[in-house]
Amino acid sequence: MRRFALVCVSILGMMVVRAPAADLSELMDSEGAFWKLTPETFIGKTEPGAFNWNTQGPNGEAHYPGYSNSPGLSFMGFQVYEANVIFSRGFTKEMKISLFNRGDVGSIRQVEFVGLAKQIEEAIEKWAGVKAVAVPRQSVVKGNIILARRWVKSPNLITLQWSALRDKDVFRAEFIQLEIESSAADSGNKNAPAVAVRTGSSGKIGDLKRNLKKEDDGTVWIANMPMVDQGQKGYCAVATTERIMRYYGSDISEHLLAGIVNSSATAGTDAYQMLQVLKQAGTTLGLNVRVLSDFTVRGFQQMIERYNHAAKRARKREIILGPSINISEIYQKMDPEILLNVRCKDMRPDYQSFQRDMRQKIDSGIPLLWGVELGLYPESDLPQKGGGHLRLIIGYNLKNGEIIYSDSWGASHARKTMSMDQAWAMTTMLAALEMRNGP
């Protein structure tokens, strides 16, 4: 069955490389002061304006987005492109630092990538004063290799991970990242698999339902949804997927996912291709992928036929399909109100299926991957004004006829509402990622 490519587009293209400024490694001392920082004291010790909050509170997460206008940060002299500091019970628990990722930096040659990883490894080894412990390599899909090294310099445990696609004559550098934890929290198994592909165990239906909130006004929504800020990259698909995986207790980054599903920082991600790859890697990732609603070529053509019939009655411009179909261009030519009436009235059985599936999953505590076409209906403060996009549906209100949704652009986009009619009219795909030990 032929389906369209739902491509999530980039916002501003490639990042600007800045001269690094404050060095985060200066926070890591031999006394363990870093692990005693509260959210407030951590912000006070970092470059002003560098970090913002993905989530606040004693179990919050501070995020350095590495935007073109962000203050420069480094670690041991190497430029930082992203960083996340995770808190637990009011104190620092972990710091994750991206020292290279294809989304922010672009493609580099194999010799440059290997050389950079080696330089970082040597710098950490010199700082730690001990040899690294090699961690078994991992591969989520064919050709995608994850290598790692670990050092313990009490009270700090540092894991260096780097990944690239190697397939026959093809080489593509994906990411180099650090994960720093307190060595006191180490389980003692320093040869454990790289945490980039650690799957979770919070996908059981009983566990998930504990996140469900029901408010007096009829709102039903999923709380405790992790936030990932995709930044200026076209990584909405993999950032949204990372959020779901973290919600289930897995620790899988958007950069690892971008390598697996062939995301592009500028061209975005083919969401359907991503779902197929996730299905293939389902055993490794512990996932079941269920597509609940999507467009086949024939289904899209039928919608256009209905739209043209309604447009003709309203004396509006009709849509002429050529031999190749660009969904975004077609949507931008449509009258939003005619499209809404066609999808909500003329295609009512499909709309009812969308509502039923959405309610069933939300009531089970399962967030939904929601593919949409932006620019049809008003939304405030969106970094991306039009084109394909992937976001989350996290709730609904039947009394008000609204859905509750979330975008991967930071805390201000964590919970938003929209008319359910408009939501369905702009929908291009609805899918559920469920843990295999879940419902």
C-alpha positions in Angstrom: 0.0 0.0 0.0 1.5 3.3 -1.1 1.8 6.0 1.6 3.0 9.6 1.5 6.2 10.7 3.1 5.3 12.8 6.1 8.4 14.9 6.4 9.0 17.1 9.5 10.9 20.1 8.2 13.6 22.1 9.8 13.2 25.6 11.2 16.3 27.7 10.6 18.8 25.3 9.1 22.2 24.7 10.5 23.5 26.0 13.7 26.2 28.7 14.0 29.5 27.6 15.5 30.5 30.0 18.2 33.6 30.5 20.2 33.2 28.5 23.4 33.1 30.5 26.7 32.4 29.0 30.2 33.7 25.5 30.7 31.3 23.0 32.4 34.1 20.8 33.5 35.0 23.4 36.1 31.9 22.3 38.0 33.3 18.8 38.4 35.6 18.8 41.5 37.0 16.0 43.6 34.8 16.9 46.6 31.5 16.2 44.8 30.1 19.7 45.2 28.3 19.3 41.8 26.2 16.5 43.2 25.0 18.8 46.0 23.7 21.6 43.8 20.0 22.4 43.9 18.2 23.6 40.8 18.5 27.2 42.0 22.2 27.0 42.9 23.1 25.2 39.6 21.6 28.1 37.6 23.5 30.5 39.7 26.8 28.8 38.9 26.4 28.7 35.1 26.7 31.3 32.4 23.7 33.7 32.6 21.0 32.8 30.0 22.7 29.5 29.0 20.3 27.1 30.6 16.5 27.1 30.7 14.0 24.7 32.2 12.5 21.8 30.3 10.7 20.9 33.5 10.9 22.6 36.9 10.9 21.4 40.4 13.0 19.0 42.6 12.9 16.4 39.7 13.3 19.0 37.0 15.7 19.2 34.0 17.8 22.2 32.9 18.5 22.4 29.2 21.2 24.3 27.2 19.8 24.5 23.7 23.0 25.7 21.9 21.0 28.2 19.8 22.9 30.6 17.5 22.2 33.3 20.1 23.0 31.1 23.2 26.1 31.9 25.3 28.9 29.6 24.3 29.7 26.7 26.5 32.6 24.1 26.5 33.7 21.0 28.3 37.4 20.5 28.7 37.8 23.0 25.9 35.5 21.2 23.5 32.5 23.1 22.2 29.1 22.0 23.7 26.2 21.9 21.3 23.6 20.8 23.8 23.5 19.9 27.5 20.9 18.6 30.0 21.2 18.6 33.7 18.8 16.2 35.5 17.7 16.7 39.1 16.3 14.1 41.5 14.9 14.9 44.9 16.2 18.4 44.7 19.8 17.7 43.8 21.8 17.1 40.6 21.6 13.5 39.4 23.2 13.5 35.9 24.6 15.8 33.3 24.4 14.9 29.5 26.6 16.8 27.1 26.7 16.8 23.3 30.1 17.5 21.9 29.1 16.6 18.4 25.9 15.7 16.7 25.0 15.7 13.0 21.9 17.7 13.5 23.7 20.8 14.8 27.1 20.5 13.2 26.4 18.7 9.9 28.3 16.0 8.2 32.1 15.6 8.8 34.6 13.2 7.3 35.5 9.9 9.0 39.0 11.0 9.9 37.7 14.2 11.5 35.1 12.3 13.6 37.5 9.6 14.7 40.1 12.2 15.5 37.7 14.3 17.6 36.5 11.3 19.6 40.1 10.4 20.2 41.0 13.9 21.4 38.0 13.9 23.8 39.0 10.4 25.1 42.6 11.5 25.7 41.4 14.7 27.5 39.1 12.8 29.9 41.8 10.2 30.6 44.3 12.9 31.5 41.8 14.6 33.7 40.7 11.3 35.4 44.2 10.0 35.8 43.1 6.4 35.1 42.6 4.2 32.1 39.2 3.9 30.6 37.0 0.8 31.0 35.8 -0.3 27.5 32.1 -0.9 27.2 30.8 -3.6 24.8 29.7 -2.0 21.5 26.1 -2.0 20.6 24.1 -1.8 17.3 20.3 -1.0 17.2 20.0 -1.5 13.5 22.5 -2.9 10.9 25.5 -0.6 10.4 24.7 1.7 13.3 27.5 1.2 15.9 27.7 2.7 19.3 31.1 2.7 21.1 31.7 3.8 24.7 34.4 4.2 27.3 33.9 4.8 31.1 36.1 6.4 33.7 35.7 6.7 37.5 37.3 9.7 39.1 35.5 9.7 42.5 33.0 11.1 43.0 32.3 11.2 39.3 31.5 8.5 36.7 31.9 9.6 33.1 30.7 7.7 30.1 31.9 8.8 26.6 29.7 7.5 23.7 30.2 8.0 20.0 28.2 6.6 17.1 28.4 6.4 13.4 26.8 4.6 10.5 29.1 2.2 8.8 27.7 0.2 5.9 29.9 -1.0 3.1 31.5 2.2 1.7 29.2 4.6 3.6 30.3 6.4 6.7 28.1 9.0 8.5 29.1 10.5 11.8 26.1 10.7 14.2 27.1 11.9 17.7 29.7 12.2 20.4 28.2 12.7 23.9 29.2 12.5 27.6 27.0 11.3 30.4 28.3 12.2 33.9 26.9 10.7 37.1 27.9 10.4 40.7 30.1 7.4 41.2 28.3 6.7 44.4 25.2 5.9 42.4 27.1 3.4 40.2 25.8 -0.1 40.5 29.3 -1.5 40.2 28.8 -2.9 36.7 31.1 -0.6 34.7 30.8 -2.9 31.7 27.1 -2.4 31.4 25.7 -1.5 28.0 25.9 2.1 26.9 22.9 3.9 28.4 22.0 5.3 25.0 20.0 2.2 24.3 18.8 1.3 27.8 15.1 0.3 27.6 12.6 0.9 30.3 10.1 -1.0 32.3 7.4 1.6 33.0 5.1 0.7 30.1 2.7 -1.5 32.1 -0.9 -0.2 31.8 -1.2 0.1 35.6 1.9 2.2 35.8 0.8 4.4 32.9 -2.6 5.1 34.3 -1.1 6.6 37.3 -0.1 9.5 35.1 -3.7 10.2 34.0 -5.3 13.4 35.4 -9.0 14.1 35.3 -10.1 17.7 36.0 -13.4 19.1 37.0 -14.0 20.8 33.6 -13.8 17.4 31.8 -10.2 17.6 30.8 -8.4 14.2 30.7 -4.6 14.4 30.2 -1.3 12.6 30.7 1.0 14.2 33.3 4.8 13.6 33.8 5.6 13.8 30.0 9.3 14.5 29.6 10.3 17.5 27.5 12.9 17.5 24.8 13.8 20.7 23.0 14.6 19.9 19.4 16.0 23.3 18.9 16.4 24.7 15.4 16.8 21.3 13.8 14.2 19.4 11.8 14.2 16.7 14.5 10.5 16.9 15.6 10.0 13.2 14.8 12.9 11.9 16.8 12.6 14.4 19.6 8.9 13.4 20.0 9.9 9.8 20.0 12.5 10.3 22.6 9.9 11.9 24.9 7.7 8.9 24.6 10.6 6.5 25.3 11.7 8.5 28.3 8.1 8.5 29.5 8.3 4.7 29.4 11.5 4.8 31.4 13.9 4.3 28.5 17.0 6.4 28.0 17.3 6.8 24.2 18.4 10.1 22.8 17.1 12.0 19.7 20.6 11.8 18.2 20.7 8.0 18.4 17.2 7.9 16.9 18.2 10.3 14.2 21.0 8.0 13.1 18.7 5.0 13.2 15.9 6.6 11.1 18.1 8.7 8.8 16.9 12.1 10.0 18.2 15.3 8.4 18.7 18.5 10.3 17.6 20.5 7.2 15.2 18.1 5.3 13.7 16.7 8.5 12.4 13.1 9.0 10.2 10.8 7.0 7.8 9.9 9.8 6.5 6.7 8.0 10.0 5.5 7.3 10.8 6.2 11.0 7.9 4.0 12.1 9.0 1.2 9.8 12.6 1.3 11.2 11.2 1.4 14.8 9.2 -1.7 14.0 12.3 -3.5 12.7 14.2 -2.5 15.9 11.2 -3.3 18.1 12.9 -6.2 19.9 16.0 -4.1 20.8 14.0 -1.0 21.8 11.1 -3.0 23.4 8.5 -1.3 21.3 5.3 -2.1 19.5 4.4 0.4 16.7 0.7 0.9 15.9 -0.4 3.2 13.1 -4.0 4.2 13.9 -4.6 6.7 11.1 -2.7 7.7 8.0 -3.0 8.7 4.3 -2.6 6.3 1.5 -2.2 7.8 -1.9 -5.7 6.7 -2.8 -7.1 8.0 0.4 -5.5 11.4 -0.1 -6.9 11.5 -3.7 -10.4 10.7 -2.4 -10.1 13.6 0.1 -9.1 15.9 -2.7 -12.1 14.8 -4.8 -14.4 15.6 -1.9 -12.6 18.9 -1.3 -12.9 19.9 -4.9 -16.6 19.1 -4.9 -17.1 21.4 -1.9 -14.8 24.1 -3.3 -16.7 24.2 -6.6 -20.0 24.7 -4.7 -18.4 27.6 -2.7 -16.8 29.0 -5.9 -13.3 28.5 -4.5 -10.2 27.3 -6.3 -10.0 23.6 -6.8 -6.9 21.5 -6.3 -5.3 20.0 -9.4 -3.1 17.0 -8.7 -0.1 16.4 -10.9 2.0 13.3 -11.5 4.0 14.1 -8.3 2.2 15.1 -5.1 3.7 17.5 -2.5 1.3 17.4 0.5 2.5 20.6 2.1 2.1 22.6 -1.2 -1.4 21.2 -1.6 -2.5 22.0 1.9 -1.3 25.6 1.6 -3.6 26.0 -1.4 -6.6 24.8 0.4 -9.3 26.9 2.0 -9.0 25.9 5.7 -12.8 26.1 6.4 -13.7 24.0 3.4 -11.1 21.4 4.4 -12.4 21.4 8.0 -16.0 20.7 6.8 -14.9 18.0 4.4 -12.9 16.1 6.9 -15.3 16.5 9.9 -18.6 16.0 8.0 -18.0 14.3 4.6 -15.4 12.0 6.2 -17.1 11.6 9.5 -16.5 7.9 10.0 -12.7 8.5 9.8 -13.1 11.4 12.3 -15.0 9.2 14.7 -12.3 6.5 14.4 -9.7 9.2 15.2 -11.6 10.3 18.3 -12.2 6.7 19.5 -8.6 5.7 19.0 -7.3 8.9 20.7 -9.6 8.5 23.7 -8.8 4.8 24.1 -5.0 5.4 24.2 -5.1 8.5 26.4 -7.4 6.7 28.9 -4.7 4.0 29.0 -2.0 6.6 29.7 -0.5 6.2 26.3 0.6 9.4 24.5 0.1 9.6 20.7 2.5 10.5 17.9 0.5 13.1 15.9 1.5 14.1 12.4 0.1 17.4 11.2 0.3 20.0 8.5 1.1 23.4 10.2 -0.1 26.8 8.9 -3.8 25.9 8.3 -5.2 27.1 11.7 -4.0 29.8 14.1 -1.4 28.7 16.7 0.7 31.2 18.7 4.4 31.3 19.2 5.4 28.4 16.9 9.0 28.4 15.8 7.8 26.6 12.6 5.1 28.4 10.7 4.2 25.8 8.1 4.9 22.3 6.6 4.9 18.8 8.1 5.4 18.4 11.8 5.2 15.7 14.5 3.9 16.4 18.0 2.2 14.6 20.8 -1.5 14.3 21.8 -1.6 14.0 25.5 -5.2 14.6 26.4 -8.7 15.7 25.4 -11.8 17.5 26.7 -15.1 16.2 25.2 -17.2 19.0 26.8 -15.2 21.7 25.1 -14.4 19.7 22.0 -10.6 20.1 22.4 -7.5 18.1 22.3 -4.5 18.7 24.6 -1.2 18.5 22.7 2.5 19.1 23.2 5.4 20.3 21.0 9.1 19.5 21.5 10.3 23.1 21.8 10.7 23.5 25.5 8.6 24.1 28.6 6.4 26.8 27.1 5.1 24.2 24.5 4.5 21.4 27.1 0.7 21.6 27.2 -1.5 23.4 24.7 -5.1 23.1 23.5 -6.8 23.1 20.1 -10.3 22.6 18.7 -10.7 18.9 18.0 -12.3 19.7 14.6 -9.2 21.7 13.6 -6.9 19.0 15.0 -8.5 16.4 12.8 -8.6 18.6 9.7 -4.8 19.1 9.9 -4.0 15.5 10.8 -1.8 13.5 8.5 -1.0 10.6 10.8 -1.8 9.2 14.2 0.3 6.4 15.8 1.0 4.8 19.1 4.4 3.6 20.4 3.8 1.0 23.2 6.3 -0.9 25.3 6.2 -4.6 24.7 5.6 -5.3 28.4 2.7 -2.8 28.3 -0.9 -2.9 27.3 
